[in-house]
Amino acid sequence: MQCTIDFWCIVSRLATDLLRVFAVSCIVFNHVSWPLFVSSSGASAGPLAHIAAIMNQLGKPSVLFFLFLSGVAFSGKKDNLSPADFYRSRLLRIVPPFLVFSLIFSLYGPDPIHWYDPILWIFAGSAQYHLYFVAVLLYLYICYPLLREIPYRPSYLLTLIGLGIALHLINSLRYQAALPIFMGFRLTDMGSLQLEQPGAEGNPGSVIWLEYFAFAVPFFMAGLWLPEIVKRHGLALYFPEFPARTLATEPKGSKSDLEKGVRESASRTLQFLRSFSAGNWFQLGFRLLLVAGGFLLVFNDFVAGYSAGLHPDPAGRVWRISVALYAVALILFLIALPRANSPLWLKKLSRASFLVYLLHPIWIDATRFLHPWYQTQVVIPLSWLSALALHELALAFPALGLFMGEGERVHLSRKPSEEKAGDSATLPSRTED
């Protein structure tokens, strides 16, 4: 495949969008099925609890995956994306829906709203348990104009990884009890693991936020440096072009359009797969084995943690070395896949995934009368349907689009000079949210 080194040449848009949809669905599943998950370590845990635990750990690298994609979406754009354009784009995409849903969560929360709460919402994600991730993203975006000036060198990436591991090891000693860092191993036996509560409750905020950035910064920077990493270390695989559609005509009524389309797609796909070299098949298989090994590592690390006496919630948390290794395996597999574009419906799902992430706790609270297993089967589709509906309404009504993160797409981010220039004025092209 002949193309310049940029995001969509290195990473398959189809694979990325599919993984994004799957990862967001995993996050929703984990939040809905939490009561089942935390009961999985008990002697009386049933099969549903064990299934919830497996699914929970299967999707555990989702947060790190999104941090990586947030960096890679702006890799190689230093020359054609000014800091002002970047901030305008990111602020319109992230902040309005973030504030809207923070306000919604605060309105039906038990505590009164204070004048300073919006500041805490933005910089601490304090309105709801899952919004910390958006706050972490905002900090990274604020630093983006400086971070993009740092050139890629292997020593820089290794330094970031080393600093992240060092912070993680130090933080493991600052909890109420020293937490296991890998496969149940603790740096010290100080403190009882039974004292550690779900959600890191009772621990200093600095511990939690240092954990966030110990993992977030290396993955975000790896995303920013991805084109250079792939170019220098030859991590991507190069495949032949996907066969173009044929325009051969057939007599009317011979076959339905759907049947012809399916047959043609199957033929093109088979032709494409036959053109793979043995080396490509080996690399794909090897990296898939790495992903499977990464999952087994994460799950066994979780089991070792709660077997040592830790509550399942901290035992299965995101911020673990095993989860980072699993995420790296997933990324290596992602950049090995053949490049292909997503169909329109999948692009819409991918675009709406941010709204799914923001709003799904509303549906969790609204369906608490259901058993958690049935609740997962209701909340996940309702979250996607409502997010897609809001996405379509946002594109149809510009005022609503501003509040739902589509301000750029409905031309609300144009500069005054661009507005005067007429319809021919366009914003810098963006292919990733």
Secondary structure, DSSP 4 states (H G I P E B T S, - for coil): ----SSHHHHS-HHHHHHHHHHHHHHHHHHHHTHHHHHTTTSTT--HHHHHHHHHHHHTTTHHHHHHHHHHHTTTT-TTT--HHHHHHHHHHHHHHHHHHHHHHHHHTSSSPP-TTHHHHHHHH-TTSTTTHHHHHHHHHHHHHHHHTTSPP-HHHHHHHHHHHHHHHHHHHTTSSSPPP-BTTB-S---S-GGGPPGGGTTS-HHHHHHHHHHHHHHHHHHHHTHHHHHHHHT-S---PPPPPPP-----TTSS-HHHHHHHHHHHHHHHHHHT--HHHHHHHHHHHHHHHHHHHHHHHHHHHHHHTT--HHHHT-S-SHHHHHHHHHHHHHHTTSPP-PPPHHHHHHHHHHHHHHHHHHHHHHHTTTS-HHHHHHHHHHHHHHHHHHHHHHHHH-HHHHHHTT-TTTTTTT--HHHHHT-TT--PPP----
